[in-house]
């Protein structure tokens, strides 16, 4: 059985990383964590920035994605272009086939719209369980989470423990703005999901993502039929182990 790596001083590491630029943060994370490091990507702007830096630096950081089975074709396109451009393979984690067959048989192909419980069951099966497999045996998990994406993400840290998954979690773009990320991608000619140019900011599964209008919060286009206070997908947990909700302030 793999014994998960435990870092005794996530807070100290967080303070150290805060003073570095993002490329140096990734190097320092690699130096500090003696085990597998996994960057999970949904091919959004932030994840593309981090993937570029990992590919350019040659750091030993694995790339993984959750292919839910409901992604946009544009997401698959930027996935393929990213692999081609950087000569990398992004390891895909799919939902368990038998469990998915049972879910669709019981709730229908778009049953996630019927209730919050049905939606959570779908996210649990298509995202959360595969994420667990992606992080199995990993010592550290790197994400593209930014504090500006939601009010509750302000509580996140650049380095923190994910209490449920027992890994060190790193958010090296936590203090970046959406505009700074966009500028970086343009300056470095990084492949972008074509949907960004059509008003899609936070891009997830096709039936659960819409474009947002001027002035709308970044994640307003996710699960828009649910109350803001109930939006969550189960991937990100706060320091207290509770779900980071996608409630967003303008
Ligand atoms: Fe299912 Fe929508 Fe969650 Fe994707 S975002 S896993 S389609 S409920």
Boltz pocket constraint, residues with backbone or C-beta under 6 A from the ligand:
constraints:
  - pocket:
      binder: B
      contacts: [[A, 68], [A, 70], [A, 112], [A, 118], [A, 119], [A, 120], [A, 122], [A, 123], [A, 124], [A, 126], [A, 127], [A, 204], [A, 205], [A, 207], [A, 208]]
      max_distance: 6.0
